[in-house]
Amino acid sequence: MSQERVRRGRLAWYLEAPLLVIGYVAFGFARAAVYRGDGPATSVAVFVQRLEQTLRIAVEYPLNHAMLGHPVVIHVVGYFYRICVVAVPVVLIWLYVTRSARYRRLLLVLVVTMLLDVVLVWLFPESPPRMAQSGIVDHMATYDILGGAASRTPNRAVNPLAAMPSMHIAWTTWCAYAVSSSVRSRRAWLAWLFPLLTVVVVLVTGHHYVLDIVAGVALVALSIGLVQVAYKRRCTEF
């Protein structure tokens, strides 16, 4: 399929952009709507803590405490945590403008990822380490970095008990996949440094467990697989 045919078959940017914004807002409200309270979320968090201890991968506490006494570093990682999600619309715009043939498929991967996330958050509500693990310091709340203190309270658009899977990891993993699979360069692998850095950030700030990170990566991988199967069936039908 030629680039020109792809461009003719997609919505104009002034129609596409509002739809994407509405979709993201709807995602936030849907995530908040499946809030199930502290009881179920704490139970899942305790199970995850015990499982990680059994697997010897419970690194959240030492990484979190390595930040103590380093307010400058805490602010840097806090701002990164809040701002890194801006990469998603940036990558979408880049794909729309320069990679028309890849844009629609990668957008569908992103949409499937977010839809599945809402289902998983409802099935497995989980309190993050900063709210459920003894000794973990909520650095962003302590310094109130970009509304960090308010993020502990549920509201119409925020569900603080939705740590499983980590959407920060899912979003940054999607960005890395979108970039690395769309460019022909030996340096394409550098895109994967972005989710790797995010892994460190979500752990040291107490926002996620290691298993939340694994779940976030697996969620994107599943979404990629589902979209690939759908496209193959579509090609077979036509």
C-alpha positions as CSV (number, residue, x, y, z in Angstrom):
1,M,0.0,0.0,0.0
2,S,1.5,3.3,-1.1
3,Q,2.1,6.3,1.3
4,E,-0.3,8.4,-0.8
5,R,-3.2,5.9,-0.4
6,V,-2.6,5.7,3.3
7,R,-2.7,9.5,3.6
8,R,-6.0,9.6,1.6
9,G,-7.5,6.9,3.9
10,R,-6.9,8.6,7.2
11,L,-8.6,11.4,9.0
12,A,-7.4,14.9,8.8
13,W,-5.2,16.0,11.8
14,Y,-7.8,18.5,13.0
15,L,-10.3,15.6,13.3
16,E,-7.9,13.0,14.5
17,A,-6.4,15.0,17.3
18,P,-9.7,15.8,19.1
19,L,-10.7,12.1,18.9
20,L,-7.4,11.1,20.5
21,V,-7.7,13.6,23.3
22,I,-11.3,12.5,24.0
23,G,-10.1,8.8,24.0
24,Y,-7.4,9.6,26.5
25,V,-9.8,11.4,28.8
26,A,-12.3,8.6,28.5
27,F,-9.5,6.2,29.5
28,G,-8.7,8.1,32.6
29,F,-12.3,8.2,33.7
30,A,-12.8,4.5,32.9
31,R,-9.7,3.7,35.0
32,A,-11.1,5.8,37.9
33,A,-14.6,4.2,37.5
34,V,-13.3,0.7,38.3
35,Y,-11.9,1.8,41.7
36,R,-12.7,-1.0,44.1
37,G,-11.4,0.4,47.4
38,D,-8.5,-0.3,49.7
39,G,-9.5,-3.9,50.8
40,P,-9.1,-5.7,47.5
41,A,-6.1,-3.5,46.4
42,T,-4.2,-4.1,49.6
43,S,-4.8,-7.9,49.4
44,V,-3.3,-8.0,45.9
45,A,-0.4,-5.8,46.9
46,V,0.4,-8.1,49.9
47,F,0.3,-11.2,47.5
48,V,2.6,-9.5,45.1
49,Q,5.0,-8.5,47.9
50,R,5.2,-12.2,49.1
51,L,5.5,-13.5,45.6
52,E,8.4,-11.2,44.9
53,Q,10.1,-12.2,48.1
54,T,9.8,-15.8,47.1
55,L,11.2,-15.1,43.7
56,R,14.0,-12.9,45.3
57,I,13.1,-9.9,43.1
58,A,11.8,-7.6,45.8
59,V,14.1,-4.6,45.1
60,E,11.6,-1.8,45.7
61,Y,12.7,-1.0,49.3
62,P,16.5,-0.6,48.8
63,L,16.0,1.4,45.6
64,N,13.5,3.6,47.2
65,H,15.7,4.3,50.3
66,A,18.7,5.0,48.1
67,M,17.0,8.3,47.3
68,L,16.9,9.5,50.9
69,G,18.9,12.6,51.5
70,H,19.1,13.4,47.7
71,P,16.3,16.0,47.1
72,V,17.7,17.1,43.8
73,V,17.7,13.6,42.4
74,I,14.2,13.1,43.9
75,H,12.9,16.1,42.0
76,V,14.6,15.0,38.8
77,V,13.0,11.5,38.8
78,G,9.7,13.0,40.0
79,Y,9.5,15.4,37.0
80,F,10.6,12.5,34.7
81,Y,7.7,10.4,36.1
82,R,5.2,13.1,35.4
83,I,6.5,14.3,32.0
84,C,7.6,11.0,30.3
85,V,4.1,10.2,29.2
86,V,4.2,13.3,26.9
87,A,6.4,11.1,24.7
88,V,3.2,9.2,23.6
89,P,1.6,12.1,21.7
90,V,5.0,13.2,20.4
91,V,5.6,9.7,18.9
92,L,2.0,9.6,17.5
93,I,2.5,13.0,15.8
94,W,5.9,11.8,14.4
95,L,4.3,8.6,13.1
96,Y,1.3,10.6,11.6
97,V,3.6,13.0,9.8
98,T,6.5,10.8,8.7
99,R,5.4,7.1,8.9
100,S,1.9,7.1,7.5
101,A,2.0,3.3,6.7
102,R,2.8,2.5,10.3
103,Y,0.7,5.0,12.1
104,R,-2.7,3.3,12.0
105,R,-1.4,-0.1,13.2
106,L,0.7,1.3,16.0
107,L,-2.2,3.5,17.1
108,L,-4.4,0.4,17.3
109,V,-1.7,-1.3,19.4
110,L,-1.9,1.6,21.8
111,V,-5.7,1.6,21.9
112,V,-5.8,-2.2,22.6
113,T,-3.2,-1.8,25.3
114,M,-5.3,0.9,27.1
115,L,-8.5,-1.1,26.8
116,L,-6.9,-4.2,28.2
117,D,-5.4,-2.2,31.0
118,V,-8.9,-1.0,32.2
119,V,-10.0,-4.7,32.4
120,L,-6.9,-5.7,34.3
121,V,-7.2,-2.8,36.7
122,W,-10.8,-4.0,37.5
123,L,-9.8,-7.6,37.9
124,F,-6.6,-7.0,39.9
125,P,-6.8,-3.7,41.8
126,E,-3.4,-3.1,43.5
127,S,-2.1,-0.6,45.9
128,P,1.4,0.7,44.9
129,P,4.4,0.2,47.2
130,R,4.2,3.8,48.3
131,M,0.7,3.1,49.8
132,A,0.9,-0.6,50.8
133,Q,4.5,-1.6,51.6
134,S,5.9,-0.8,55.0
135,G,8.9,1.5,55.0
136,I,8.5,2.8,51.4
137,V,8.7,6.6,51.2
138,D,6.4,8.4,48.8
139,H,9.0,10.9,47.7
140,M,6.7,12.7,45.2
141,A,4.1,13.2,47.9
142,T,6.7,14.3,50.5
143,Y,8.0,17.0,48.2
144,D,4.6,17.5,46.5
145,I,6.2,17.3,43.0
146,L,3.7,18.3,40.4
147,G,0.7,17.4,42.5
148,G,2.3,14.3,44.1
149,A,0.5,14.8,47.4
150,A,-2.9,14.9,45.8
151,S,-2.2,11.7,43.8
152,R,-2.9,9.6,46.8
153,T,-6.5,10.6,46.8
154,P,-9.0,9.0,44.3
155,N,-11.1,11.3,42.2
156,R,-13.1,11.2,39.0
157,A,-10.0,10.9,36.8
158,V,-7.5,9.2,39.0
159,N,-7.4,5.7,40.5
160,P,-4.4,5.5,42.9
161,L,-5.0,1.8,43.4
162,A,-4.3,0.8,39.8
163,A,-0.6,-0.1,39.9
164,M,-1.0,-3.5,38.1
165,P,0.0,-3.3,35.3
166,S,2.3,-0.2,35.1
167,M,1.0,2.0,32.4
168,H,4.1,4.2,32.6
169,I,6.0,1.1,31.5
170,A,3.4,0.2,29.0
171,W,3.4,3.7,27.4
172,T,7.2,4.0,27.3
173,T,7.5,0.5,26.0
174,W,5.0,1.3,23.2
175,C,7.1,4.4,22.4
176,A,10.3,2.4,22.1
177,Y,8.6,-0.3,20.0
178,A,7.0,2.3,17.7
179,V,10.3,4.1,17.1
180,S,12.6,1.1,16.8
181,S,10.2,-0.7,14.5
182,S,9.7,2.3,12.2
183,V,13.2,3.4,11.6
184,R,16.1,1.7,9.7
185,S,19.1,2.5,11.8
186,R,21.7,0.6,13.8
187,R,20.9,3.0,16.6
188,A,17.2,2.2,16.8
189,W,17.9,0.1,19.9
190,L,18.6,3.3,21.8
191,A,14.9,3.9,21.9
192,W,14.7,1.1,24.5
193,L,16.7,3.1,26.9
194,F,13.6,5.1,27.5
195,P,11.5,2.3,29.1
196,L,14.6,1.1,30.9
197,L,15.0,4.5,32.6
198,T,11.3,4.5,33.4
199,V,11.7,1.2,35.1
200,V,14.3,2.7,37.5
201,V,12.1,5.8,38.1
202,V,8.8,3.9,38.9
203,L,10.8,1.7,41.4
204,V,12.7,4.3,43.2
205,T,9.6,6.5,43.6
206,G,7.6,3.6,45.0
207,H,4.9,3.7,42.3
208,H,5.3,0.1,41.2
209,Y,6.5,-3.4,42.0
210,V,8.8,-5.4,39.7
211,L,5.8,-7.6,38.7
212,D,3.8,-4.4,37.7
213,I,6.7,-3.7,35.3
214,V,6.7,-7.2,33.9
215,A,2.9,-6.9,33.5
216,G,3.2,-3.6,31.6
217,V,5.7,-5.0,29.1
218,A,3.6,-8.2,28.7
219,L,0.5,-6.1,28.1
220,V,2.2,-4.3,25.2
221,A,3.5,-7.5,23.8
222,L,0.0,-9.1,23.9
223,S,-1.5,-6.0,22.2
224,I,1.1,-6.2,19.4
225,G,0.3,-9.9,18.9
226,L,-3.4,-9.3,18.8
227,V,-3.1,-6.5,16.3
228,Q,-0.8,-8.5,14.1
229,V,-3.3,-11.4,14.1
230,A,-6.1,-9.0,13.2
231,Y,-4.2,-7.5,10.3
232,K,-3.2,-11.0,9.0
233,R,-6.9,-12.1,9.0
234,R,-7.9,-8.8,7.3
235,C,-5.3,-9.4,4.5
236,T,-6.5,-13.0,4.1
237,E,-10.1,-11.9,3.8
238,F,-9.3,-9.3,1.1
